[in-house]
């Protein structure tokens, strides 16, 4: 069986506002690491087209190309700041486009001195009609920046997934 992979990366700084979780967005086309199976396209399966990936939360969605066992991996680099906690999670359907939001692998982390570099991994069943995203948050009183982010999905097709 072929493993289906979508590997997204951005080193374009993203400002994350204070309060609540926010979707990490990724560029399209030449800015992608790999999307041979069309899981991160300008036009989503519902026909909505992203016009500006830096401002549209749909630019953070991966639409699984098949039912299967999904292996999600993320890397997040935060600037140093006045926060005492950084948060991240994977979310199925974070925009409520299909089944409704369902978060998993939520982590809250205290910062160490300087910039913050985090890596996370989680596995779950995935389905073509349910997009996935990486969401982040912090508890500073002002916006803080992510300086680098990656989101990767590897799908191992499985019957009965």
C-alpha angles and dihedrals in degrees: 000000000000118000111225114218136193115181118184128185137172133179092179106116114249123200112222112201122226116265130036134014122302131196116248108230128215133200125247134228116008090008091068124093093212137338105156091149097053099245096138108044133156088241116050125214090266091059096254113142123210110225099178116024092194093060105030117082089208086074087073095058128104113196107205112235094213144012110267151100107311126207111201122195128178138179123195129185116194127191115241113268153150095283125117095197137035121196136195138170143168114241132195111219097352093178096049093243096141123355103003129261119306118175126205138172092030113179131185115198135187112226126246121215115294127001120356123234118188136176125188138180132191137163130214144145113279133198132196095240095052117072124209130215144174114240126192138188141174134193100230117124092238137040118288130196135241107210099189134012138176131186122185133180124190114186121202102197111232135178113243093018 
